[in-house]
Amino acid sequence: MLDAQHLLWTQIAAGVCLLIFAGQLFNLFQMRSQMRAAANWEMTEGVITVSRVDQPPSHVSDDQDDASPVIRYRYHAGGQDFESDRIMLGGQPLTTRILALRQTARYPVGARVGVYVDPKDSSNALLEPNQKKNFAGLIAFAVVFGTIAAVLTAHSLAGKVLYTGNGVPLFAFALPAAAILVAILSLVSFVRGLQQASASARWPTAAGTVTMSDVIEEEIEEANNERTSIRKIHRYQVDLRYAYQVGKRDFTGFAPNGGWTGVYGTREAAEKAAAQYTNGQPVVVHYDPAQPGSAVLEPGRGKGSMAPLIFGLIFGSAGAGMLVVFLKFGFSG
């Protein structure tokens, strides 16, 4: 049994987690409603006026989410000129330096872009009304706090930590459940990748030009809790960019194919991959007609397409193994 003090703190924690969970559910329904409305907004032409990355001077490791892409654009609607920095619903979260650089590279200064304008308020505009990154993040956040709230609420109502018949705490089952959930999401990503690779072979094409094919170096800092032991890890990615137009809109593509972005342990390996394309090289760009900003140079291919499957199998095996062990020791006679 939990004593009075521990029971009180458990009830408080359960209440806080329930409030956070309820807030996340409200945000999810609100964002879903806004996404449906934004899908019907009218599009007008705009021009990128600012495109840069803000990063604190204290930045020490490229795996930290401490960078923010700053993108501003000008557009004309309802007989007036407007300026905005909204890219997607939910705002632009902090991210890593590399991802922020890619976001700004997608919108270089001077590029002509499609701006989606709210017909009820011309000052309310977006560049990517269908972007679901923030939506997926909210779902994951809500699932985590919903699970924690459920466990703490059950303990509060029972007045004790709940165990199986053989003494395995029930909250331990959240670990294999989380691993299996990651495995399912990875497998879904794998299937979607296969579908996109197949569809890309039938996408329309546009003439494009390689504007950059270089190597990005990431410096990752690893340290113990006391920071008495610090080491730097270097890893490399190919920074491929190609420019193309669809209609009157300018686009910048990054993906050579539909696979995951390759990460290399040596500069030589990354430079070899980058050498497949050269600056100024004309290319044929295959773009998604529903989302012209999504494009590839090598349709039907995906060098990293097996990564989600491997990732899913690893987490699925680990989750299933833990679940079998917990069930065996938790409920066996």
Secondary structure, DSSP 8 states (H G I E B T S, - for coil): ---HHHHHHHHHHHHHHHHHHHHHHHHHHHHHHHHHHHTT-EEEEEEEEEEEEE--TT---TTSS-BEEEEEEEEEETTEEEEE---STT----B-HHHHHHHHHHS-TT-EEEEEEETTEEEEEES-TT--HHHHHHHHHHHHHHHHHHHHHHHHHHTS--B-TTS-BGGGGHHHHHHHHHHHHHHHHHHHHHHHHHHHTTS-EEEEEEEEEEEEEEEEEEE-TTSSSEEEEEEEEEEEEEEEEETTEEEEE--SSSS----BSSHHHHHHHHTTS-TT-EEEEEE-SSSTT-EESSTT--TTTTHHHHHHHHHHHHHHHHHHHHHHHHH--
